[in-house]
């Protein structure tokens, strides 16, 4: 959110004592996240925030509920002309780390914390590339890859797989199953950016 937009919103009084409006601390507790994360997502428009005349943030409970319904990620629509990347990983910190790096390179990024959310995101808005973790609870990355290909066709949406363990067998498995790349964790973010650019240039 630009500074002038925040100033404009701060001129609009919002209730400070009604249950539908939460402070930054209350919103962070409601979502189970750090206040710094909520603040950052407000600043970049990922989570709607309103400002009191004194400049304090207030969050509408309905917006937070929508955030939770979307699996803990407020999903901005793809900006015109930007390539959309879908990150599917159950590690919140890793997703944020990857997202920040890709957004700095000019990509639009959507996050999903598990395969179910990832498949729902695909139906909502197919991405240009999927970054997919192999090891996830319940439905792992291999099964999600199979379902993506079943619904959209092999190779229709490029996929780069992640894993904490990289060996020849895993690499062969990824290639044989139609993935366009395989990267081990922890990884150099520049390697990920380079791989993304090769498959879907900005």
C-alpha positions as CSV (number, residue, x, y, z in Angstrom):
1,X,0.0,0.0,0.0
2,X,1.5,3.4,-1.0
3,X,2.0,6.1,1.7
4,X,-0.6,8.4,0.2
5,X,-3.1,5.5,0.2
6,X,-2.5,4.9,3.9
7,X,-2.9,8.6,4.6
8,X,-6.2,8.7,2.7
9,X,-7.5,5.7,4.7
10,X,-6.3,7.2,8.0
11,X,-8.7,10.1,7.4
12,X,-11.6,7.8,7.5
13,X,-12.6,7.1,11.1
14,X,-13.1,3.4,12.0
15,X,-14.7,2.1,15.2
16,X,-12.2,1.3,18.0
17,X,-14.5,-0.4,20.5
18,X,-16.7,-2.7,18.4
19,X,-16.1,-6.4,18.4
20,X,-15.9,-6.6,14.6
21,X,-12.7,-4.4,14.6
22,X,-9.4,-5.7,16.0
23,X,-6.2,-4.0,16.8
24,X,-2.9,-5.2,15.3
25,X,-2.2,-7.4,18.4
26,X,-5.7,-8.8,18.5
27,X,-5.5,-9.6,14.7
28,X,-2.1,-11.3,15.2
29,X,-3.5,-13.5,18.0
30,X,-6.7,-14.2,16.0
31,X,-4.6,-15.5,13.0
32,X,-1.9,-17.1,15.1
33,X,0.9,-15.0,13.5
34,X,3.5,-12.5,14.5
35,X,2.5,-8.9,14.6
36,X,5.5,-8.1,12.3
37,X,4.1,-10.4,9.7
38,X,0.6,-8.9,9.9
39,X,2.1,-5.4,9.7
40,X,4.1,-6.3,6.6
41,X,1.2,-7.9,4.8
42,X,-0.9,-4.8,5.5
43,X,1.8,-2.5,4.1
44,X,2.0,-4.5,0.8
45,X,-1.7,-5.0,0.4
46,X,-1.9,-8.7,1.1
47,X,-4.2,-8.2,4.1
48,X,-6.7,-5.3,4.3
49,X,-6.2,-2.8,7.1
50,X,-7.8,0.5,8.1
51,X,-6.3,3.3,10.1
52,X,-7.7,5.4,12.9
53,X,-7.3,9.2,12.9
54,X,-4.3,8.6,15.1
55,X,-2.7,6.3,12.5
56,X,-3.4,3.0,14.4
57,X,-4.2,-0.1,12.4
58,X,-7.6,-1.8,12.7
59,X,-8.6,-5.0,11.1
60,X,-12.1,-6.1,10.2
61,X,-13.0,-9.5,11.6
62,X,-14.7,-10.5,8.3
63,X,-11.5,-9.8,6.3
64,X,-9.5,-12.0,8.8
65,X,-12.1,-14.8,8.5
66,X,-11.7,-14.6,4.7
67,X,-8.0,-14.8,5.1
68,X,-8.4,-18.0,7.2
69,X,-10.9,-19.5,4.7
70,X,-8.2,-19.1,2.0
71,X,-5.8,-21.2,4.1
72,X,-3.9,-18.4,5.8
73,X,-2.9,-16.6,2.6
74,X,-4.7,-13.6,1.3
75,X,-4.6,-14.1,-2.4
76,X,-4.1,-11.0,-4.5
77,X,-5.0,-11.4,-8.1
78,X,-2.4,-11.5,-10.8
79,X,-1.3,-8.0,-11.8
80,X,-1.6,-7.3,-15.5
81,X,1.4,-8.5,-17.5
82,X,3.0,-10.3,-14.5
83,X,3.7,-14.0,-14.5
84,X,2.0,-15.9,-11.7
85,X,4.0,-18.4,-9.6
86,X,2.3,-20.8,-7.1
87,X,4.3,-21.9,-4.1
88,X,3.1,-25.1,-2.4
89,X,5.0,-25.8,0.8
90,X,4.0,-26.4,4.5
91,X,6.9,-24.3,5.7
92,X,5.6,-20.8,6.3
93,X,9.0,-19.2,6.5
94,X,10.2,-20.9,3.4
95,X,7.1,-19.8,1.4
96,X,7.6,-16.2,2.6
97,X,11.3,-16.3,1.7
98,X,10.7,-17.5,-1.8
99,X,7.8,-15.1,-2.3
100,X,9.8,-12.1,-1.4
101,X,12.6,-13.0,-3.7
102,X,10.3,-13.7,-6.6
103,X,8.2,-10.6,-6.1
104,X,11.5,-8.5,-6.2
105,X,12.1,-10.0,-9.6
106,X,8.7,-8.9,-10.9
107,X,6.5,-12.0,-10.5
108,X,3.1,-12.2,-9.0
109,X,3.1,-15.0,-6.3
110,X,0.4,-17.0,-4.6
111,X,1.0,-19.3,-1.7
112,X,-0.6,-22.6,-0.5
113,X,0.4,-24.5,2.7
114,X,-0.6,-27.9,1.5
115,X,-1.7,-29.8,-1.6
116,X,-5.4,-29.3,-1.0
117,X,-5.0,-25.5,-1.0
118,X,-2.6,-25.8,-4.0
119,X,-5.1,-27.7,-6.1
120,X,-7.9,-25.2,-5.2
121,X,-5.6,-22.4,-6.2
122,X,-5.1,-24.0,-9.6
123,X,-8.8,-24.2,-10.2
124,X,-9.2,-20.6,-9.1
125,X,-6.4,-19.2,-11.3
126,X,-3.9,-21.5,-13.1
127,X,-0.4,-20.2,-12.6
128,X,2.5,-20.0,-15.0
129,X,4.7,-22.2,-12.8
130,X,4.3,-24.3,-9.7
131,X,7.0,-24.6,-7.0
132,X,6.1,-27.8,-5.2
133,X,7.5,-29.3,-2.0
134,X,7.8,-33.1,-2.1
135,X,7.5,-33.7,1.7
136,X,4.1,-32.5,2.9
137,X,1.6,-34.1,5.3
138,X,-1.4,-36.1,4.1
139,X,-1.0,-35.5,0.3
140,X,2.7,-35.2,-0.7
141,X,4.2,-33.4,-3.7
142,X,4.3,-36.5,-5.9
143,X,0.6,-37.1,-5.5
144,X,-0.2,-33.4,-6.1
145,X,1.9,-33.5,-9.3
146,X,-0.1,-36.5,-10.5
147,X,-3.4,-34.7,-9.8
148,X,-2.2,-31.6,-11.5
149,X,-1.3,-33.6,-14.6
150,X,-4.5,-35.5,-14.5
151,X,-6.6,-32.3,-14.5
152,X,-4.5,-30.1,-16.8
153,X,-2.3,-32.5,-18.8
154,X,1.4,-33.3,-18.5
155,X,3.6,-30.3,-19.1
156,X,0.8,-27.8,-19.4
157,X,1.8,-26.1,-16.2
158,X,5.6,-26.3,-15.5
159,X,6.5,-27.7,-12.1
160,X,9.7,-27.4,-10.1
161,X,9.9,-29.9,-7.2
162,X,11.6,-29.3,-3.8
163,X,13.0,-31.8,-1.4
164,X,15.2,-31.9,1.6
165,X,17.0,-34.9,0.1
166,X,18.4,-34.8,-3.4
167,X,19.8,-38.0,-5.1
168,X,19.9,-39.5,-8.5
169,X,16.8,-41.5,-7.8
170,X,14.8,-38.5,-6.8
171,X,16.0,-36.6,-9.9
172,X,15.1,-39.4,-12.2
173,X,11.7,-39.7,-10.5
174,X,10.9,-36.0,-11.0
175,X,12.0,-36.2,-14.6
176,X,10.0,-39.4,-15.3
177,X,6.9,-37.9,-13.7
178,X,7.0,-34.7,-15.9
179,X,8.5,-32.2,-13.5
180,X,10.7,-29.5,-15.2
181,X,13.1,-29.2,-12.3
182,X,14.2,-30.6,-9.0
183,X,16.0,-28.5,-6.3
184,X,17.1,-29.5,-2.8
185,X,16.5,-27.6,0.4
186,X,18.2,-25.5,1.8
187,X,18.9,-23.9,-1.5
188,X,20.4,-20.7,-2.9
189,X,17.5,-18.4,-3.7
190,X,19.3,-17.2,-6.8
191,X,19.3,-20.7,-8.2
192,X,15.5,-20.8,-7.7
193,X,15.1,-17.4,-9.4
194,X,17.3,-18.5,-12.3
195,X,15.3,-21.7,-12.8
196,X,12.1,-19.8,-12.6
197,X,13.3,-17.2,-15.2
198,X,14.3,-20.0,-17.5
199,X,10.9,-21.6,-17.5
200,X,8.7,-18.4,-17.3
201,X,10.6,-15.2,-18.1
202,X,9.1,-12.0,-16.8
